[in-house]
């Protein structure tokens, strides 16, 4: 069987899966029906599947080529978002308040197509391809569960493609180095001493201290991070008080930190801690900082990007390359895989007029063939000795 024939066999099955997933989206950690559907499809074509990775709904299968060679990992995510879809497509979400607004239906369908294609071409490449269907990307807990469940065992390098509405169909966005930001959140509890609003001199005002913190945190990036680096500190929540004439005992602020470099991330977390602590001391209030550690930055291996770039425009793929100058400050838990093996995130053009995480976004069908062709071609390619960067 030729490569084109294998893709032609896999594409309609992948398209049907995408429509089914889009019609029946499931939130992070609840992808049970989705996982069963994908597992059944793989097993119906003779591909053994390991399920329940890390105690969640993750799946993995390994396509065995000819003996020898190394192992590519290819990852896709399965979860949807808590957004009400606004769409007139025939496969619109039938689950109120839930939709595939980030294109994970397209990601999983693409990977299913890759697995089916490579399964038909097992005698035409050397090595193995590990296909990872990951749950809970949106809550940044799924990648760790897959890794802890053995998903990366024996994998030498890993790739993923993310549908990208700003790129034309057939265009693959490639970025050296930092491609997406880390994402961590913080909550600061400020405890003072309340009083009647008419007698502020009797209080240790947590609102005043919290307001000072909000203002000060906006200066940390501009005065602590190089202008040629990038970071974001956004305070997005401020809660305090129960009445207009009472200075409360407690106030809380919360927000997010995003960076493109591991060192910058560590440094700014420390600076936030020290800044709010110093303000607390100055205002005579107690301060407690709680961090929720999210994802590290997505840092692509330059060697993997170079390797992939040689296949995008090949006859087997027929795509075009868009070299991306800038990263995005959005986050992706694919970053966790890159802490273990070299790899890269690719952006697969979907040419959708609506942005990710909006009620009208649709991955569409046209990008599936390009995604299947590129990832299958990468999976069949020999893995050089990659460095992590």
N, C-alpha and C positions, 0 to 999 in steps of 0.2 A: 504494500500500500504506500502511496506517495504522501508527502506532507500535506499537500493541498487536499487530497481525498480524506485524510484523517481529520483535518480542520472542518471540512464540509460535513462530515458525520457528526462532529461534536457540537457545531454551532447551533443547530436548531434545539438540541437538548439543553444547551446553556441558556438560550433565549427563553425557553419555556420555564426553566428554573427561575430566571430573573423575574418574569411576570408573576410567577407564583409567590416568590418572596415579597415582591412589591405589594401584591394584593393582601398578603398575610404577614405583616411586619411584626417583629417581637422585640421588646425592649432588652437592654443589656442584662445579662444574667438569666433571661427567660427564653432563650432561643431553642427551646426543646423541640418544637415541631419543625423549625427550620433545620436543626441538626439531623433529626430523623429523616427528613426529606432528602438532604444531601447524602447522608449515609446510605439510604436505600438506593439512590441513583448510582452511586459508586459501586456498591456491592452487586447491583444488577448487571454491571459490566465486568464482573470478576475482579474488582479491586478491593482487597481487604482493608478494613477501616478500624482504627483504634478510636474509641469514643470516650467521653467523660474526662478529658485531660484536666488534671489539677482539680478535680472535683466540680468542674463546670461543664458546659456543653461543647467544649472544643473537640474537634476531630482532626485526625491526621491519617494520611495514607502515604505509602512510599511506592513509587513506580520504579521497578528494577529494570535497568537496561542491561547491556552486556557486562560481564564481569570486569572488575577493575574500575579505575576512575574514582572520582569524588562525588560528593552529594550536594546538590543545590537544594536550598529551602525556598519555597514560595508561599507567601502568607496572604490570606484574605480575611476580612472581618465580616460578621454576620448580623450584628445588632442594628436596630433602628432607633429612632429618636422620638421623644414625646412631643410631637408636632402634629397638628391637624392638617391633613393634606388638602390642598386646593387644586384640583386637577379634573380633567374630563377624559383622561386616558382610560381605556377599557380595563386596565389592570390596576386602577387606583385602589388605595388602601381601603380595606373593609374593616379595619380595626380602628374605631374612633379614637382620635388623639394620638395615634402612633403612625409614623411613616418612615420610609427609607429616604430621608432628606439629605443623607451624606453619600448615597450611592453604594452602600454596602451590598445591596442586592446585585449590583453590577460587578462588584469585586468578587463575591462568592461565585457568581455565574461564570465569570472569566476563569477562575481557578478550576471550577468543575470542568470547563471546556479544555483547559490545559491538561488535567489529569486524564480525561478521555482520549485526547489526542496522543499524549505520550504513551498511554497504555497500548495503543494500536501500533506504535513505532518502537516498541521495546528492543527490537533487534537491529535498530538503526542508530543507537547511541550507546556510549560507554558511561557507566556510572549510575547514579540514582537521583531521583527527585522526590523530595519530601514536600507534600502539599499540606498546609496547615490552615484549617478553617477555624478562625478565632472568635470567641464570644467577647462581649463586654469591652469593646474598644472605647466606646463613648464614656465609660466610667473608669477607664484606664486601669482595669484590674484583669482584663483577659489575657494580655501578653504574658504576664507573670505566671498565670495559671497554666498556660500552654508550655512555657519553659519548664516549670516545676513538674509538669506531667511528662517530660521527656521529649517534647517536640523538637528540641534542637540537638538531641543526642545524635552524634554522627554527622551533623550538618557542617559543611565547610564554608558556605557563603549563602546569603539569603537576599531575596529581593521581594518587593511588593509594588503593585501599581495602584495609584489612587486616581479615580476619575476627576478630571479638572475641567470645569465648565468654561473657563476663559481660553482654552486651547481648542483649535479646530479638531474634528475627528481625523484620525490618522497622524496627528502630531504628538510626539512624545517629549515631555519636558524633562530635561536633565539638569541637575545642579550639583556642582562639586561642593564638598564640605557640608557646612551647616545648611540644612534644608527646611527644618521646622524648629520651633522653639520648645524649650522646657515649659512645664506648667505646674506650678505649686500654688497653694492658697494658704493664707494666714488669717487668723482671727486674734484680735488683741482685746483683752478684757481689762478695763480700767476701773479700779475700785477706789472710791474716795470716801467722802463723808457728806451726806445730804444735809439740806437745811431749807428753811423757808426762802423763797426767792427774794423776799424783801430784806433778808439778812445774809447776803452772799459772803460776808466776812467770816461767818461761822461755819462755812462749808469748805471742804476740799473738793473742788468742782471737777468731776470726771469728764463733763462735757467740754469744758475749756481745755483740759489736757488732751482729750481725743481730737478736738479741732486742731490743736497745734500739731498733733501727730499727722493728721491728714495733710496739712500744708507742708510739713517737713518731708514726708515721704515722697512728695512730688519732685523734690529737689535731688533725691539720692542718685538717680540715674544721670542727670546732667552734670553732677559734680563728682561722680565716683566711677563712671564708666567712660571709656574712650569714645570720642565721637565716631570712630570708625567701627566700633562694636555696636550692638543693639541690645536693648533690654526695655522692659515695660513693667512699671509698678502702678497698678490701678486699685484705688480704694473704692469699693463698689457697694459697701453697706455701712450704715451708721445708725445704731439703735441706742436710745436713751430716754428716760423719763416716762412719767405716767400722768403728769398734770402740768399746767402752764405756770403754776405758782410754786412749784417744788423743784429744788435742785436735787437730782437723784443721787443715790449712792454709787451706781454702776453705769458705765457706758461701754459699748462694744463697737469696734470697727472691724471690717474684714475686707479682703481683696485678693488680688492675684499677682504673682511674680512670673515673668516670662523672660527667658534669656536664650541666647544662641550658642553659648559656650559653657562647658562644665565649670570652669574656674569662675566665670562671671556669676553663675548661679550660686555657687557656694559662698562667694564673697558678698553678694547682695543679701542673701539670707542672714548672714552675720551682721551686716550693716543695719538691716531692718530691726533685728533684735536689739542692737546697741542703741539705735536712735530712739526707739519708743521707750526703752528703759531709762535713758538719760532725760527724756521729757517727763516721764513719770516722777523721777527724782526731783526735777525742777519744780513741779507742781504739787509735790507732796502726796502723790497717789501711788497705789500699788498697781503694777502692770504684770499681766501674764500673757505670753504669746504662745499660741498653739498653731503648729504647722501641719497641714495635710500634704504630704509629699506625693506629687503626681508623677509626671513623666520627665525624663531627661531630654535634652535636645536631640533631634534627629540629625546625626552627623554621618553623611554618606562617605563611604570609602571612595577616594578618587580613583583607585585602581579598578574597583568594580564598575564605576561610572564609565571609565575608559573602555572596559571590556564590553559593556552593554552597548555603547555607542557604535561599535563596529557592526552590530546586527540590526539596528533600527531601520536603516535604509537598504538592507539586503533584499533580494528578490522574494525571499520567504515571508518577509514582513511588509515591505512596501510602505514604510512610514517615513515621516520627516522629523528631524530633531529641532527642538527649540531650546537653545541653551539659556538657562535662567540665571539672570544676574543677581536676583535678590531672593532671599528666603522668605517664608511667611511666619508670622508670629503665632499662628495656630499651632496646636500640639497634636502628636500622634504617638500612641504607645508602642508603635513599631520600634521606637528608640530603644526599648529594653532588649530587643533581639540584637541590636547593633552593639550592645555592651558585651556580647558574648562571641559574635562572629562578624567578619566584615560583610558589608552589604550595602544596599541602596534602595531608596524609595523613588519610584518613577511617577511622573504625572501623565496620565492617559487622557488625551483630549476628548471631551464629550460634547463640546460646542452647545451647551445649554444656556439659554438667555437668563436663567435664574441661578442665583448663587447657592452654594452649599448651605445646609441648615436653614433653608427657607421653605415655605409651604408648597412651592411650585417646582422645586428641583426634581429632575428626573434624569437618571444616568443615561437612559435611552438604549436602543439596541445597536446603533451603528458602530459604537466603539468596541463592541464585544470581539469582533473578528480580529481587530488590530491587537487587542490585549492578549487574546489567545495565541495569536501567531508570534508575538514578541516573547511572551513568557515561555511558551513551549520551545522556541528557538534557543532562548537562554538556557533552559533546562537541559537541552541536548548538547550544549556547548561544553568543552572541557574547561575545568576550573584551573586557572593559573595559581601561582603562589601569591595570593593577595596579602598585602598588609592591611591593617585595620583602617588606615587613613592614607 
